[in-house]
């Protein structure tokens, strides 16, 4: 599950759970999407959001135990397709959120967990104790187009190739060098504090949230076209 805390203009989205893996299943997806909906509804000028987690993992991807617990091959495929649909909804929710977003990746992020991190405008990461890892190739799973578009939008050149076609486990320093993340820090507390500080600094700019979201949409036009996200007209203020 997850919790959403509001501290002034900041929203703190925290992934919680007993096993600390934060695997994406219908319950966790619904919890995150509901939290984002609440943040959107309660947002004001100068809002910002930070996502963090408890435990060894930031997010360990799809809950394949839940998928494989289905009673038949057909139901297994249906469950997997349901998770893909939820992941698409999650990307859409983040792209449309009217505020800056920061992922404080203070643990490992695998597959869908990498997608979750990249949904944010900024990604911070632990230097040594976290990796980004796309397990799809090892499992023989094709990555659907909406998420490929996200990778094309957020990661460039050889870094994208190595993540997707070599299945490399990319540590913090390498992620920083290749521009996948904004900064790296030694410990979990440092990543968390840096994420909150960045969110606070961005919130102080007092930006109009809907304008921010529209500029984000314009930055990732291919992704938005694939997701079916339309631009929303906004009146120009008096200058």
C-alpha positions as CSV (number, residue, x, y, z in Angstrom):
1,X,0.0,0.0,0.0
2,X,1.0,3.7,0.2
3,X,0.3,6.7,2.3
4,X,0.1,10.4,1.3
5,X,1.2,13.1,3.7
6,X,0.7,16.8,3.2
7,X,3.3,19.1,4.6
8,X,2.3,22.7,3.7
9,X,2.5,22.7,-0.2
10,X,4.4,19.4,-0.3
11,X,2.8,16.0,-0.9
12,X,4.9,13.0,0.4
13,X,3.9,9.7,-1.2
14,X,5.3,6.8,0.7
15,X,5.3,3.2,-0.5
16,X,4.7,1.0,2.5
17,X,4.3,-2.8,3.1
18,X,5.4,-5.7,5.3
19,X,7.9,-7.2,2.9
20,X,9.5,-4.0,1.7
21,X,9.4,-4.9,-2.0
22,X,6.4,-2.8,-2.9
23,X,5.5,-5.1,-5.8
24,X,2.9,-3.6,-8.1
25,X,-0.5,-5.4,-7.9
26,X,-4.1,-4.1,-8.2
27,X,-4.1,-3.0,-4.5
28,X,-0.9,-1.0,-4.7
29,X,-1.7,0.5,-8.1
30,X,-5.2,1.6,-6.9
31,X,-3.6,3.0,-3.7
32,X,-1.0,5.1,-5.6
33,X,-3.5,6.3,-8.3
34,X,-6.0,7.3,-5.6
35,X,-3.2,9.2,-3.8
36,X,-2.3,11.0,-7.0
37,X,-5.9,11.9,-7.6
38,X,-6.1,13.3,-4.1
39,X,-2.9,15.3,-4.6
40,X,-4.3,16.7,-7.8
41,X,-7.6,17.7,-6.2
42,X,-5.9,19.4,-3.2
43,X,-3.1,21.0,-5.2
44,X,-2.5,24.8,-5.1
45,X,0.0,27.2,-6.6
46,X,3.4,26.0,-5.5
47,X,2.6,22.4,-4.8
48,X,5.1,19.6,-5.3
49,X,5.2,15.9,-4.7
50,X,8.0,13.5,-3.5
51,X,7.7,9.7,-3.8
52,X,9.8,7.5,-1.5
53,X,9.6,4.0,0.0
54,X,10.4,2.0,3.1
55,X,12.8,-1.0,2.9
56,X,15.4,-2.5,0.6
57,X,13.4,-1.8,-2.6
58,X,12.0,1.4,-4.0
59,X,9.7,-0.9,-6.1
60,X,10.4,-4.5,-7.2
61,X,8.1,-4.4,-10.3
62,X,5.0,-6.4,-10.9
63,X,3.7,-8.8,-8.3
64,X,4.3,-11.9,-10.4
65,X,3.3,-14.2,-7.5
66,X,-0.2,-12.7,-7.8
67,X,-0.1,-13.1,-11.6
68,X,1.0,-16.7,-11.4
69,X,-1.5,-17.6,-8.8
70,X,-4.2,-17.5,-11.5
71,X,-6.0,-20.8,-12.1
72,X,-5.3,-21.0,-15.9
73,X,-3.0,-19.7,-18.6
74,X,-5.8,-17.5,-19.9
75,X,-6.4,-16.0,-16.5
76,X,-2.6,-15.5,-16.0
77,X,-2.5,-13.5,-19.2
78,X,-5.5,-11.5,-18.1
79,X,-3.9,-10.7,-14.8
80,X,-0.7,-9.6,-16.5
81,X,-2.6,-7.4,-19.0
82,X,-4.5,-5.8,-16.1
83,X,-1.2,-4.8,-14.4
84,X,0.0,-3.3,-17.7
85,X,-3.2,-1.3,-17.9
86,X,-2.7,-0.1,-14.4
87,X,0.9,0.9,-15.2
88,X,-0.4,2.9,-18.1
89,X,-2.9,4.7,-15.9
90,X,-0.1,5.4,-13.5
91,X,2.1,7.0,-16.2
92,X,-0.9,9.0,-17.3
93,X,-1.6,10.3,-13.8
94,X,2.0,11.4,-13.3
95,X,2.2,13.2,-16.6
96,X,-1.0,15.0,-15.9
97,X,-0.2,16.0,-12.3
98,X,-0.2,19.8,-11.9
99,X,3.0,20.0,-9.9
100,X,6.7,19.1,-10.0
101,X,7.4,15.5,-9.0
102,X,10.6,13.9,-7.5
103,X,11.3,10.2,-7.0
104,X,13.6,9.6,-4.0
105,X,14.9,6.1,-5.1
106,X,16.3,4.9,-1.8
107,X,16.3,1.2,-2.8
108,X,16.3,-1.1,-5.8
109,X,13.9,-0.4,-8.7
110,X,13.2,-3.2,-11.1
111,X,11.0,-3.3,-14.3
112,X,7.7,-1.6,-13.4
113,X,9.6,0.1,-10.5
114,X,11.9,1.7,-13.1
115,X,8.9,2.9,-14.9
116,X,7.4,4.3,-11.7
117,X,10.6,6.2,-11.0
118,X,10.8,7.6,-14.6
119,X,7.3,8.9,-14.3
120,X,8.7,11.7,-12.1
121,X,10.2,14.9,-13.4
122,X,13.4,14.3,-11.3
123,X,15.0,11.1,-10.0
124,X,17.4,11.0,-7.0
125,X,19.1,7.8,-6.1
126,X,21.4,6.1,-3.6
127,X,25.0,5.9,-4.7
128,X,25.7,2.2,-3.9
129,X,22.7,0.5,-2.3
130,X,20.2,0.8,-5.2
131,X,20.1,-0.2,-8.8
132,X,17.8,0.3,-11.8
133,X,17.1,-3.0,-13.5
134,X,14.9,-4.0,-16.4
135,X,14.2,-7.7,-16.0
136,X,11.9,-8.0,-19.0
137,X,14.5,-9.4,-21.4
138,X,15.5,-12.1,-18.9
139,X,11.9,-13.1,-18.5
140,X,11.1,-13.0,-22.2
141,X,8.6,-10.2,-21.9
142,X,8.1,-7.6,-24.6
143,X,7.9,-4.0,-23.3
144,X,4.7,-2.4,-24.6
145,X,4.9,0.8,-26.6
146,X,3.6,3.3,-24.0
147,X,6.5,2.3,-21.7
148,X,9.0,2.3,-24.6
149,X,7.9,5.8,-25.4
150,X,8.6,6.7,-21.7
151,X,12.1,5.3,-22.0
152,X,12.7,7.2,-25.2
153,X,11.6,10.4,-23.6
154,X,13.5,10.0,-20.4
155,X,16.8,8.1,-21.2
156,X,19.1,8.7,-24.2
157,X,21.6,6.8,-26.3
158,X,23.7,4.0,-24.9
159,X,22.2,4.2,-21.4
160,X,18.7,3.3,-22.8
161,X,20.3,0.5,-24.9
162,X,22.2,-0.9,-21.9
163,X,19.2,-0.8,-19.7
164,X,16.8,-2.5,-22.1
165,X,19.0,-4.6,-24.4
166,X,21.8,-5.7,-22.1
167,X,19.7,-5.9,-18.9
168,X,22.4,-4.1,-16.9
169,X,21.9,-3.3,-13.3
170,X,22.7,0.4,-13.3
171,X,24.0,1.7,-10.0
172,X,23.7,5.3,-8.8
173,X,27.0,6.7,-10.2
174,X,26.4,5.2,-13.6
175,X,22.9,6.5,-13.7
176,X,24.2,10.0,-12.8
177,X,26.9,9.9,-15.5
178,X,24.4,9.0,-18.1
179,X,21.8,11.5,-17.1
180,X,19.1,9.1,-15.9
181,X,19.1,10.6,-12.4
182,X,19.6,14.1,-11.1
183,X,21.9,13.3,-8.2
184,X,23.1,10.5,-6.0
185,X,23.6,10.3,-2.2
186,X,25.2,7.8,0.1
187,X,22.4,6.9,2.4
188,X,18.6,6.5,2.5
189,X,18.1,9.5,4.8
190,X,20.2,11.7,2.5
191,X,18.1,10.7,-0.5
192,X,14.9,11.3,1.3
193,X,16.1,14.7,2.7
194,X,17.4,15.8,-0.7
195,X,14.0,14.9,-2.4
196,X,12.1,16.9,0.2
197,X,14.5,19.9,-0.2
198,X,14.3,19.8,-4.0
199,X,10.5,19.7,-3.7
200,X,10.5,22.5,-1.3
201,X,12.8,24.6,-3.5
202,X,10.5,24.0,-6.5
203,X,7.4,24.8,-4.5
204,X,8.8,28.2,-3.6
205,X,8.7,29.1,-7.2
206,X,4.9,29.2,-6.8
207,X,4.2,28.0,-10.2
208,X,0.7,27.6,-11.7
209,X,0.1,23.9,-11.6
210,X,-2.0,23.5,-14.7
211,X,0.5,25.5,-16.7
212,X,3.3,23.3,-15.4
213,X,1.4,20.2,-16.4
214,X,0.8,21.6,-19.9
215,X,4.4,22.4,-20.4
216,X,5.3,18.9,-19.3
217,X,2.9,17.5,-21.9
218,X,4.5,19.6,-24.6
219,X,7.9,18.2,-23.6
220,X,6.8,14.6,-24.1
221,X,4.5,14.9,-27.1
222,X,5.1,11.4,-28.4
223,X,4.4,9.8,-25.0
224,X,1.3,11.9,-24.6
225,X,0.0,11.0,-28.1
226,X,0.4,7.3,-27.3
227,X,-1.3,7.7,-24.0
228,X,-4.1,9.8,-25.5
229,X,-3.4,12.8,-23.3
230,X,-4.9,15.9,-24.8
231,X,-3.6,19.4,-24.2
232,X,-5.9,21.7,-22.1
233,X,-6.3,25.3,-23.2
234,X,-5.2,27.8,-20.5
235,X,-5.9,31.5,-20.7
236,X,-2.8,33.8,-20.9
237,X,-2.6,36.0,-17.8
238,X,-2.3,39.7,-18.0
239,X,1.4,40.6,-18.3
